[in-house]
Amino acid sequence: MKKIIIPFLTFFTTLVLQAQQISIEPAFWWSGMQETELQLMIFGRNIASYKAAVTAKGVYLKEVVTLENPNYQILYLDISGSTPQKFEIVFTEGKKKIAYNYELKQRDPQRMSMESFGPSDVLYLIMPDRFANGDPTNDHIPMRTGYRVDRNDPNARHGGDLKGISDRLGYLSDLGVTAIWLNPVLENDMEGGSYHGYATTDYYRVDPRFGTNEEYRQLISDAHDKGMKVVMDMIFNHCGSDHPWLKEVPSPDWFNNLGEYVQTSHMKEMYFDPYASEYDRSKMVDGWFVPSMPDLNQRNRHVAKYLIQNSIWWIEYSGVDGIRQDTYPYADYEMMVDWCNAVYKEYPAYNIVGEAWLNNPIGTAFWQKDSKLNNRENTNLKSVMDFRFMGLSHTAFVEETTEWNGGLHGIYDHMTYDFIYPDIYNVLRFLDNHDTDRFLREYPKELSGWKQAMTFLLTMPGTPQIYYGTELLMNGNKSRSDGDIRRDMPGGWPGDKTDHFTREGRDAIQNEAFDFLSKLLHWRQGNEVIARGGMKHYVLQKGVYIYERCLGDKKILIVMNGTSNEVTINLDRYAESIQGLVSATDFLSGKNVTLGDTLTLSPKEVLLLQ
C-alpha cells in the first residue's frame, strides 16, 4: 500500500512545487472593464520555454511575449466577451505541466461613477510611518533586506501604520478635512527601510510594516463612512533598487541607463524650453532620480502597460478616490498621456494630481489638461501643484508688508498669474509638504501670520492641501534633515509622554491653532462660494490686501493687514465689492464690523466678512 501511495504523493508534490515556482501579476482581474486587453506578467524558472494555453468562456490569448530573460513570459488576453469566472492558465513544456488558477471577478458597478477629490475638498497629507503606530506587532516584520526601527533616528523607520491612521479617523473628521492623501504605502523592501515609501519593490503589495492590502481597503471604506476620501500616492518614474526586477532584469530596455549610472538633471523646464538640446531632454527623462531609484523605461510597451494596469487594479480593488503621481515630468510624456486616458476611460470623474515641481506658474500650467501653453499632445492631467505659492508663503505671511513691496505684495502678484491655468479650481494649493520646509521653521510665539496663511489657503481658488501636524503647529527645517520635516505625531505611539491628538495633551497655543483651523475647515465644507466662486482682488493699500469670493448673489470679503501696525484705510475704492453694505460679520471672531468711509485694522489682523 505504501509503495502505491508514496509515488503518487511525490508526483503530486512535484506539481504543487512547479505551480508555486511561478507568479502572475496581477493575481486577479475583473470582468466588465472598459479596457478589454489584460496583461499578465509571469515569472518562473525558464517559463519562456513553456507554451501557454487558456481555456475560458469569452477569454482569448491574443499574444505571448518572451523577453531576453527566460524567466519571464507576458501574456495578453482579450477579455471583451468574458464573464466573472475562475479558469486555468496551463503552461506546458514537453511532459511538464503547470496549471495556475486565475479569476476574473465581478466588477463593482459603483466604481465607474465614483466621486473623486476636487476644490470642495481639503486634502490632509500623512506620512504613514510618522503619524501613529496602531499595531506595534508589525514593526519588526522580517523582510528580504535589513532595516531598523528607531524613533531617535530621523532616517530609520518609526513604526507608524495604517491602523494608526484608521484609529484616528475621528480626530481627522473633528478637524474638518475631507480627504486624506497618504505618502506611498506599497512595499519598500529596501536596505535601511525606506520609510518614506518612494522606492517601490512590489507594486501589488502594501508594505507589511504598514499593514495588509485588506487593511488598506478597509481604511478607505472607514474613511468613506466618515465622509472622507483617500488619495493614493503612486510613482511611475522609478522603482526601488531592491525591486526583484533589478535581480532578474526582464529585458535590457526595461530600465534606462542600466549599464552606466546617469543622474537626471532635474531640469523640467526642458519640456517647453525652445532652445533645449536633445542631450538635455534625454538626461532629464532617462536619468535616474537617485542611485537607489532606477529609472523605468515607459517607452517599453510592456512596462507602460504594467504600470497603467497596476494603477487601475488599485482603484478597482480598494475604491481609492484619487491619485497623486510623483515626479510627473520625469516619466515618458506620451505614456503619461496614455495613463490619464486609461484611468478616465474606466472612471470618467476621476481626478489625478501630478507633481510637476516648477517654481514658475507658467511651467506648472504647461502640464494641466487643455493648456494653451503646451503645443504637444494634450496631457489630460486634471490637477497640478502650485509650488510657487508654497515658496512665497514662507515669507509673505511672516515678513512686513510695506506700502510698495514685501509680504502680501508677493501674494497679490502671484494671484495675477492664475489666468494661465485652464482650470484654476483643480490647482493644488499648499503651504508645505513632505519634501519642503515646514511653513513654521520654529515653534511660534504668536499666530497672526499663521492665521493669515491658513485663511488665505482655505479661501483662495483651488484645492487646498495641508500637511499633517499643521493644526498642532508642527515645525521643521529641511536643512537639518528630511526627518525634521517628518516628525512623529506626539501621542501616536504607545507610551508617548504627551498626546497631541487630545485637547488635554496640547498647550494653549496649540489648542488656539487647532480651534482656528477646525472652524475654518468646517465652514469650508459645502461652501460653494469658496469651492467654485470667482475672485476679485485689489492692489494693496497701506499694506492691506482685500479680496472677494463670489458666486451668484453670495459674496465673502477677506481683509488682511500685512503690517505690524494699526492701519486705517479708506473703503471707497472697494465700493464694487461692498456695494452699500454698512456692516458685516467677521466669521473668525464673530464680531460685527462697520463698513463706513474707513476701516481700522489691528496689526496683522485678518477678517472674513460675510
Secondary structure, DSSP 8 states (H G I E B T S, - for coil): -HHHHHHHHHHHHHHHHHHHT-EEESS-EEET-S--EEEEEEE-TTGGGSEEEEEBTTBEEEEEEE-SSTTEEEEEEE-TT--SEEEEEEEEETTEEEEEEEEEEE--GGGGG-----TT--EEEE-HHHH--S-GGGTT---SS-B-B-TT-TTSB----HHHHHTTHHHHHHHT--EEEE---EE---TB--TT--S-SEEEEE-TTT--HHHHHHHHHHHHHTT-EEEEEE--SB--TTSHHHHS-S-TTSBSS-SS--B----GGGGT-TT--HHHHHHHHHSBSBTTB-BB-TTSHHHHHHHHHHHHHHHHHH---EEEETTGGGS-HHHHHHHHHHHHHH-TT-EEEE----SSHHHHHHTSTT-TT--SS-----EEE-HHHHHHHHHHTTS---SSSSTHHHHHHHHGGGGG-S-GGGEEEES--TTS--S-SS--S--HHHHHHHHHHHHSSSEEEEETTGGGT----TTT-GGGGS---TTSSTT-S--TTSTTTS-HHHHHHHHHHHHHHHHHTT-HHHHH-EEEE---BTTEEEEEEEETTEEEEEEEE-SSS-EEEE-GGGHHHHTT--EEEBTTT--EEE-SSEEEE-TT-EEEE-
